[in-house]
Amino acid sequence: MISLDAEEIVRTVEKLERRIAERFPGGGLSKVCGELLGIARDARRRAEAIAQPILAIRIGTGLLIALITLGVVVSLTRVRPPSGLFGFSEFIQMLEAGINDVVLIGAAVFFLVTVETRLKRRRALSALHELRSIAHIIDMHQLTKDPELMREPERRTASSPDHGLTAFELGRYLDYCSEMLSLTGKVAALYIQAFEDSVVLQAVNEIEDLTSGLSGKIWQKLVILHETGVSGRR
Protein backbone atom coordinates (compact mmCIF):
# COMPACT_ATOMS: atom_id res chain seq x y z
CA MET A 1 0.00 0.00 0.00
CA ILE A 2 1.39 3.38 -1.04
CA SER A 3 1.41 5.98 1.72
CA LEU A 4 3.10 9.21 2.73
CA ASP A 5 6.45 8.85 4.47
CA ALA A 6 6.41 11.05 7.57
CA GLU A 7 10.19 10.91 7.87
CA GLU A 8 10.64 12.12 4.31
CA ILE A 9 8.19 14.97 4.85
CA VAL A 10 10.12 16.08 7.94
CA ARG A 11 13.43 15.92 6.03
CA THR A 12 11.93 17.98 3.21
CA VAL A 13 10.76 20.67 5.64
CA GLU A 14 14.20 20.65 7.30
CA LYS A 15 15.89 21.18 3.95
CA LEU A 16 13.45 23.94 3.04
CA GLU A 17 14.16 25.70 6.33
CA ARG A 18 17.90 25.61 5.58
CA ARG A 19 17.34 26.96 2.07
CA ILE A 20 15.24 29.84 3.36
CA ALA A 21 17.72 30.63 6.15
CA GLU A 22 20.59 30.68 3.65
CA ARG A 23 18.71 32.90 1.19
CA PHE A 24 17.05 35.20 3.76
CA PRO A 25 19.07 34.90 6.99
CA GLY A 26 17.22 36.16 10.04
CA GLY A 27 14.01 36.67 8.07
CA GLY A 28 10.52 36.03 9.35
CA LEU A 29 9.83 33.40 6.71
CA SER A 30 12.64 31.23 8.07
CA LYS A 31 11.05 31.39 11.53
CA VAL A 32 7.67 30.39 10.12
CA CYS A 33 9.28 27.43 8.37
CA GLY A 34 10.89 26.50 11.69
CA GLU A 35 7.42 26.46 13.25
CA LEU A 36 6.18 24.29 10.39
CA LEU A 37 9.10 21.93 11.02
CA GLY A 38 8.13 21.63 14.69
CA ILE A 39 4.53 20.91 13.71
CA ALA A 40 5.66 18.30 11.16
CA ARG A 41 7.73 16.52 13.79
CA ASP A 42 4.81 16.59 16.22
CA ALA A 43 2.48 15.36 13.46
CA ARG A 44 4.65 12.29 12.91
CA ARG A 45 4.40 11.41 16.60
CA ARG A 46 0.74 12.37 16.94
CA ALA A 47 -0.36 10.44 13.87
CA GLU A 48 1.38 7.32 15.14
CA ALA A 49 -0.24 7.74 18.57
CA ILE A 50 -3.70 8.29 17.08
CA ALA A 51 -3.34 5.14 14.98
CA GLN A 52 -2.65 3.02 18.08
CA PRO A 53 -5.59 1.54 20.03
CA ILE A 54 -6.28 3.05 23.46
CA LEU A 55 -6.35 -0.15 25.49
CA ALA A 56 -7.58 1.46 28.72
CA ILE A 57 -10.66 2.84 26.97
CA ARG A 58 -11.33 -0.43 25.14
CA ILE A 59 -11.06 -2.48 28.32
CA GLY A 60 -13.25 -0.03 30.23
CA THR A 61 -15.80 0.04 27.43
CA GLY A 62 -15.91 -3.75 27.29
CA LEU A 63 -16.47 -4.00 31.04
CA LEU A 64 -19.25 -1.42 31.03
CA ILE A 65 -21.02 -3.10 28.11
CA ALA A 66 -20.71 -6.43 29.91
CA LEU A 67 -22.27 -4.90 33.05
CA ILE A 68 -25.10 -3.40 31.01
CA THR A 69 -25.73 -6.74 29.32
CA LEU A 70 -25.67 -8.53 32.66
CA GLY A 71 -28.13 -6.01 34.10
CA VAL A 72 -30.51 -6.51 31.19
CA VAL A 73 -30.35 -10.30 31.50
CA VAL A 74 -30.97 -10.18 35.27
CA SER A 75 -33.91 -7.80 34.76
CA LEU A 76 -35.45 -10.09 32.15
CA THR A 77 -35.17 -13.13 34.40
CA ARG A 78 -37.06 -11.27 37.14
CA VAL A 79 -39.91 -10.15 34.93
CA ARG A 80 -43.19 -11.76 35.93
CA PRO A 81 -46.33 -11.57 33.78
CA PRO A 82 -49.20 -9.73 35.48
CA SER A 83 -51.82 -11.88 37.13
CA GLY A 84 -55.35 -11.87 35.79
CA LEU A 85 -56.45 -10.59 32.43
CA PHE A 86 -53.78 -9.13 30.16
CA GLY A 87 -55.52 -6.65 27.87
CA PHE A 88 -54.37 -4.83 24.75
CA SER A 89 -53.71 -1.56 26.57
CA GLU A 90 -51.40 -3.28 29.04
CA PHE A 91 -49.56 -4.93 26.17
CA ILE A 92 -49.07 -1.54 24.45
CA GLN A 93 -47.73 -0.04 27.67
CA MET A 94 -45.25 -2.87 28.15
CA LEU A 95 -44.20 -2.70 24.49
CA GLU A 96 -43.64 1.07 24.71
CA ALA A 97 -41.61 0.71 27.91
CA GLY A 98 -39.56 -2.07 26.32
CA ILE A 99 -38.82 0.01 23.22
CA ASN A 100 -37.75 2.96 25.36
CA ASP A 101 -35.41 0.74 27.34
CA VAL A 102 -33.91 -0.73 24.17
CA VAL A 103 -33.33 2.76 22.72
CA LEU A 104 -31.66 4.00 25.91
CA ILE A 105 -29.48 0.92 26.18
CA GLY A 106 -28.52 1.17 22.51
CA ALA A 107 -27.63 4.84 22.91
CA ALA A 108 -25.49 4.04 25.96
CA VAL A 109 -23.67 1.25 24.12
CA PHE A 110 -23.12 3.47 21.07
CA PHE A 111 -21.72 6.23 23.28
CA LEU A 112 -19.28 3.82 24.93
CA VAL A 113 -18.20 2.22 21.65
CA THR A 114 -17.45 5.60 20.05
CA VAL A 115 -15.54 7.11 23.00
CA GLU A 116 -12.15 6.11 21.57
CA THR A 117 -12.96 7.42 18.09
CA ARG A 118 -14.23 10.74 19.43
CA LEU A 119 -11.14 11.18 21.60
CA LYS A 120 -8.83 10.50 18.64
CA ARG A 121 -10.91 12.79 16.46
CA ARG A 122 -10.58 15.63 18.94
CA ARG A 123 -6.78 15.18 19.04
CA ALA A 124 -6.55 15.13 15.26
CA LEU A 125 -8.76 18.20 14.81
CA SER A 126 -6.71 20.12 17.37
CA ALA A 127 -3.53 19.33 15.45
CA LEU A 128 -5.14 20.23 12.13
CA HIS A 129 -6.16 23.59 13.56
CA GLU A 130 -2.45 24.37 13.99
CA LEU A 131 -1.84 23.59 10.34
CA ARG A 132 -4.74 25.77 9.26
CA SER A 133 -3.32 28.62 11.31
CA ILE A 134 0.20 28.32 9.91
CA ALA A 135 -1.20 28.27 6.36
CA HIS A 136 -2.76 31.67 7.03
CA ILE A 137 0.50 32.91 8.58
CA ILE A 138 2.38 31.90 5.42
CA ASP A 139 -0.21 33.76 3.37
CA MET A 140 0.29 36.86 5.51
CA HIS A 141 4.03 36.81 4.74
CA GLN A 142 3.49 36.83 0.98
CA LEU A 143 0.51 39.16 1.07
CA THR A 144 2.46 42.39 0.56
CA LYS A 145 4.94 40.91 -1.92
CA ASP A 146 3.47 42.57 -5.00
CA PRO A 147 5.37 41.98 -8.27
CA GLU A 148 3.43 44.82 -9.89
CA LEU A 149 5.64 47.23 -7.94
CA MET A 150 8.65 45.71 -9.72
CA ARG A 151 7.08 46.40 -13.07
CA GLU A 152 5.81 49.89 -12.31
CA PRO A 153 7.75 51.29 -9.33
CA GLU A 154 6.34 54.77 -9.95
CA ARG A 155 3.00 53.50 -8.64
CA ARG A 156 4.38 53.27 -5.10
CA THR A 157 3.02 55.59 -2.42
CA ALA A 158 4.37 56.67 0.94
CA SER A 159 2.45 53.82 2.60
CA SER A 160 3.40 51.12 0.10
CA PRO A 161 5.17 48.15 1.72
CA ASP A 162 8.93 48.15 1.20
CA HIS A 163 10.08 44.53 1.03
CA GLY A 164 13.58 45.46 -0.13
CA LEU A 165 13.88 42.46 -2.46
CA THR A 166 15.19 42.21 -5.97
CA ALA A 167 12.97 40.61 -8.58
CA PHE A 168 14.97 37.38 -8.35
CA GLU A 169 14.75 37.35 -4.53
CA LEU A 170 11.04 38.05 -4.69
CA GLY A 171 10.58 35.05 -6.97
CA ARG A 172 12.47 32.83 -4.57
CA TYR A 173 10.47 34.19 -1.64
CA LEU A 174 7.18 33.39 -3.34
CA ASP A 175 8.45 29.95 -4.36
CA TYR A 176 9.36 29.20 -0.75
CA CYS A 177 5.89 30.24 0.40
CA SER A 178 4.30 27.97 -2.20
CA GLU A 179 6.47 25.03 -1.10
CA MET A 180 5.60 25.62 2.54
CA LEU A 181 1.89 25.62 1.73
CA SER A 182 2.24 22.38 -0.22
CA LEU A 183 4.09 20.74 2.67
CA THR A 184 1.42 21.96 5.08
CA GLY A 185 -1.14 19.97 3.12
CA LYS A 186 1.12 16.90 3.13
CA VAL A 187 1.54 17.10 6.91
CA ALA A 188 -2.25 17.31 7.30
CA ALA A 189 -2.68 14.16 5.20
CA LEU A 190 -0.63 12.17 7.72
CA TYR A 191 -3.58 12.19 10.11
CA ILE A 192 -5.89 10.21 7.83
CA GLN A 193 -3.48 7.50 6.73
CA ALA A 194 -4.07 5.23 9.71
CA PHE A 195 -7.18 6.85 11.19
CA GLU A 196 -10.19 6.63 8.92
CA ASP A 197 -12.72 9.16 10.15
CA SER A 198 -15.09 11.17 7.99
CA VAL A 199 -14.88 14.32 10.15
CA VAL A 200 -11.05 14.31 10.14
CA LEU A 201 -11.02 13.54 6.41
CA GLN A 202 -13.23 16.56 5.75
CA ALA A 203 -10.95 18.77 7.86
CA VAL A 204 -7.88 17.55 5.95
CA ASN A 205 -9.61 18.17 2.62
CA GLU A 206 -10.46 21.70 3.75
CA ILE A 207 -6.80 22.36 4.60
CA GLU A 208 -5.67 21.00 1.25
CA ASP A 209 -8.23 23.19 -0.52
CA LEU A 210 -7.03 26.16 1.53
CA THR A 211 -3.35 25.62 0.74
CA SER A 212 -4.09 24.97 -2.93
CA GLY A 213 -6.08 28.20 -3.16
CA LEU A 214 -3.33 30.20 -1.45
CA SER A 215 -0.71 28.64 -3.71
CA GLY A 216 -2.80 29.63 -6.69
CA LYS A 217 -2.59 33.27 -5.64
CA ILE A 218 1.18 32.96 -5.32
CA TRP A 219 1.54 31.45 -8.77
CA GLN A 220 -0.43 34.32 -10.23
CA LYS A 221 2.16 36.66 -8.72
CA LEU A 222 4.97 34.50 -10.10
CA VAL A 223 3.48 34.67 -13.59
CA ILE A 224 3.44 38.46 -13.37
CA LEU A 225 6.99 38.44 -12.03
CA HIS A 226 8.31 36.16 -14.79
CA GLU A 227 6.74 38.44 -17.37
CA THR A 228 9.35 41.00 -16.30
CA GLY A 229 12.02 38.65 -17.65
CA VAL A 230 13.45 37.59 -14.28
CA SER A 231 13.49 33.87 -13.67
CA GLY A 232 15.55 31.09 -12.20
CA ARG A 233 15.39 28.59 -9.37
CA ARG A 234 18.06 27.66 -6.83
Summary of the structure (lengths in Angstrom):
residues: 234
radius of gyration: 28.7
end to end distance: 33.7
largest distance: 101.7
contacts: 631
relative contact order: 0.14
helix: 78%
strand: 0%
